[in-house]
Amino acid sequence: MEVNDVIFFLFAADFTPVCTTKLGKMAMQAEEFETRGVKLLGFSGDDVVSHVEWVKDVEAYASACKVRFPIVADHNREVIRQLNMVDLNQKDADGVELPSRALHVIGPDKTIKLSLFYPAATREKHGRSGAGGGVAADDCKLQGGHPGELEARRAGGHLTKRFQ
């Protein structure tokens, strides 16, 4: 199946209650996203070793799920800073800013079609289940790139960022 969209979601930290719930929910819904032509891509400021252990923990807790999508490790938070997705008010034990909780729908033209941001300390409720991501991807497909249909475009289009 051709992948039309990517849901790129950012975790504040591995093993936190909200992020763990979201990872499990996204893993349980991965097949549904796949049928919509949507690829999942997780992202976190923790390292690969932490991701591997975290995935084991999530799969043990939610036995019905297997995490079958990549989780990018950005331990130095270089990419997270470049994409302006750090929470300047929340820092880890080393004093480094935590990644925001975020979800982006990236279209086939490599532009962001939708962004949801939550500060790292937020106990996000509707984004925690991950269910909104698939619906959001569907809504973005319905827009079809027609000018003026999205508020951001009507406001001048400055919120669109192209990924190369």
Buried (B, 14 or more C-beta within 10 A) or exposed (E): EEEBBBBBBBBBBBBBEBBBBBBBBBBBBBEEBBEBBBBBBBBBBBEEEBBEEBBEBBBEEBEEBEBEBEBBBBEEBEEBBEBEBBBEEBEBEEEBBBBBBBBBBBBBEEBBBBBBBBBBEBEBEEBBBBBBBBEBBEBBBEBEBEEEEBEBBEEEEEBBEEEE
